[in-house]
Amino acid sequence: MKENIAIQEAPNCPHCGQKMNKWETPQFAFSDGLGWGSSFLYVCVNNDCSLYDEGWRSMMDNYGQVASYRCICDPTTGNFECMPVYTPHGMLGNIVDEEEIAIKKAEEKAFSDLLNYRESEDIKSILNLLLDEKALPAARKKAADYLEEIGDLKSIEPARNYSFEDAELEKKVNHAIEMIHKANYTKECPFCAEIIKARAKVCKHCKREV
């Protein structure tokens, strides 16, 4: 069931002004047993927040408890509340790493796209990803594998002429080129770099002996 989320972006804590973090609600219910009302909340994890910092003394003075509060926000209503915590690590275990999730989603999409390119033998798209320095390293290495599997001679020149910043990836690409030549019984002329037959004694392009 889709949640009715009123707040799509993390709000700022009303006590300290710091941007709040997404916090995944646990499976067990809290307090009244009615559940959390949402699969996640926003929580302030700033240990210098006045609510949290002053909460330790307030809880001890008023309740005799070694505890404090962290500010939380319900994304379905936008309401801010206080959640008691009993250690400095309270509520930190379920913090959602948005950057990690974004990277994972990008990786999943890249590999899904790559698989489609592989199935359709779309050399151009595979090369575009391979030569994109901003693309995920793991996806670029997989692209090199697919070039080797497809074995199309047209992929050699752009891959060979590109200056890779990643030495490991460059090594993988060079191996792929070597395997493509092997599969096609070809080689590159050491003088003009054009592709010729592996058994050729004279390059048909520059006419030099090889």
Secondary structure, DSSP 8 states (H G I E B T S, - for coil): -----S--S--B-TTT--B-EEEE--SS--TTSS--SSSEEEE---TT-HHHHHHHHHHHHHH--S-EEEEEE-TTT--EEEEEESSTTTT-TTB--HHHHHHHHHHHHHHHHHHHHHHHT-HHHHHHHHT-TTS-HHHHHHHHHHHHHH--GGGHHHHHHS--S-HHHHHHHHHHHHHHHHHHTEEE-TTT--EEETT-SB-TTT--B-
